[in-house]
């Protein structure tokens, strides 16, 4: 398996260049059957933000494709008192058009201003005109002195090619929450 760098749609190192959304509107086509989005030190400007994504089918708009997904996570705080995996029903979608949450409660206040999240989202066969678009992600984040590893999987419920992806920060209730203040996102084709 080889990764080919297609683009770096986000590379922010200071809060002076914070963005509300990161839109990838080119580079996802039939060149590769698998695409990976790598996230490095994603840092929100609002504490307890959740890193999320949504897609547009070819010719679509509105970032509102239906997603079906499931989530589980494990966490541990600095005192060692919050261990163990848990199923996160509040991160699941049942053919819903909401943004899919990937990273849990990334911190950004007081002594936690240096916290961030990193991970990978893998999208399979986005150009298929026959099948739904399967995806899987792993995301590690720190917030409120708790390290969390989140595993998400699901599918974008359309037989139309997916050509665009948007990333943004959301709150627990799925509403928009602040900006991406720092971090890097890279898009790779997998061969």
Residue pairs with C-beta under 8 A, 6 or more apart in sequence:
1 190
1 191
2 190
2 191
3 36
3 188
3 189
3 190
4 32
4 188
4 189
4 190
4 191
5 186
5 187
5 188
6 27
6 35
6 187
6 188
6 189
7 24
7 26
7 27
7 186
7 187
8 184
8 185
8 186
8 187
9 22
9 23
9 24
9 185
9 186
9 187
10 19
10 22
10 167
10 180
10 183
10 184
10 185
11 184
11 185
12 18
12 19
12 180
12 181
12 182
12 183
12 184
13 182
14 182
15 45
15 181
15 182
18 45
18 179
18 180
18 181
18 182
19 179
19 180
20 168
20 176
20 179
20 180
21 166
21 167
21 168
22 166
22 167
22 168
22 180
22 185
23 164
23 165
23 166
24 37
24 164
24 165
24 166
24 167
24 187
25 163
25 164
27 187
28 35
28 123
28 126
28 162
28 163
28 164
28 165
28 187
29 127
29 161
29 163
30 127
30 161
31 189
32 189
32 190
32 191
33 124
33 125
33 127
33 190
34 122
34 123
34 124
34 125
34 189
34 190
35 122
35 123
35 126
35 187
35 188
35 189
35 190
36 120
36 121
36 122
36 123
36 187
36 188
36 190
37 53
37 120
37 121
37 122
37 123
37 165
37 167
37 185
37 186
37 187
37 188
38 119
38 120
38 184
38 185
38 186
38 188
39 51
39 103
39 117
39 118
39 119
39 120
39 121
39 139
39 183
39 184
39 185
40 118
40 183
40 184
40 185
40 186
41 116
41 117
41 118
41 182
41 183
41 184
42 51
42 103
42 106
42 116
42 117
42 118
42 180
42 182
42 183
42 185
43 106
43 108
43 115
43 116
43 117
43 180
43 181
43 182
43 183
44 51
44 106
44 108
44 169
44 177
44 178
44 179
44 180
44 181
45 108
45 178
45 179
45 180
45 181
46 108
46 169
46 177
46 178
46 179
47 106
47 107
47 108
47 109
47 112
47 143
48 105
48 106
48 107
48 143
48 144
48 171
48 172
49 105
49 106
49 108
49 169
49 170
49 171
49 177
49 178
50 101
50 102
50 103
50 104
50 105
50 106
50 169
50 170
50 171
50 172
50 177
51 101
51 102
51 103
51 106
51 117
51 139
51 141
51 167
51 169
52 99
52 100
52 101
52 102
52 167
52 168
52 169
52 170
52 174
53 99
53 100
53 102
53 121
53 165
53 166
53 167
54 63
54 64
54 65
54 67
54 97
54 98
54 99
54 100
54 165
54 166
55 63
55 65
55 133
55 156
55 162
55 164
55 165
55 166
56 62
56 63
56 65
56 162
56 163
56 164
56 165
56 166
57 65
57 158
57 160
57 161
57 162
57 163
58 160
58 161
58 162
58 163
59 160
60 160
60 164
63 99
63 166
64 97
65 97
65 156
65 157
65 158
65 162
66 95
66 96
66 97
66 156
66 157
66 158
67 93
67 95
67 96
67 97
67 98
67 100
67 154
67 155
67 156
67 157
68 93
68 94
68 95
68 96
68 154
68 155
68 157
69 91
69 92
69 93
69 100
69 152
69 153
69 154
69 155
70 87
70 92
70 152
70 153
70 154
71 87
71 88
71 91
71 92
71 101
71 150
71 151
71 152
72 85
72 86
72 87
72 88
72 150
72 151
73 85
73 86
73 88
73 104
73 148
73 149
73 150
73 151
74 83
74 84
74 85
74 86
74 148
74 149
75 82
75 83
75 86
75 104
75 146
75 147
75 148
75 149
76 82
76 83
76 146
76 147
77 144
77 145
77 146
77 147
78 145
78 146
82 146
88 150
90 172
91 101
91 150
91 152
93 100
93 154
95 157
98 174
99 166
99 168
99 170
99 174
100 152
100 154
101 152
101 170
101 174
102 119
102 121
102 137
102 139
102 150
102 152
103 117
103 119
103 139
103 141
103 150
104 117
104 139
104 141
104 143
104 148
104 150
105 141
105 143
105 144
105 146
105 148
106 115
106 116
106 117
106 141
106 142
106 143
107 113
107 115
107 142
107 143
107 144
107 145
108 115
108 181
112 142
112 143
112 144
112 145
115 141
115 142
115 143
116 141
116 142
116 182
116 183
117 139
117 140
117 141
117 142
118 139
118 140
118 141
119 137
119 138
119 139
119 140
119 141
119 150
120 137
120 138
120 139
121 135
121 136
121 137
122 135
122 136
122 137
122 190
123 133
123 134
123 135
123 162
123 165
124 133
124 134
124 135
125 131
125 133
125 134
126 133
126 161
126 162
126 163
127 161
127 162
128 159
128 161
129 159
129 160
129 161
130 159
131 159
132 155
132 156
132 157
132 158
132 159
133 155
133 156
133 158
133 162
134 153
134 154
134 155
135 153
135 154
135 155
135 156
136 151
136 152
136 153
137 150
137 151
137 152
137 153
138 149
138 150
138 151
139 149
139 150
139 152
140 147
140 148
140 149
140 150
141 147
141 148
141 150
142 148
156 162
167 180
167 185
168 176
168 180
169 176
169 177
169 178
169 179
169 180
170 176
170 177
171 177
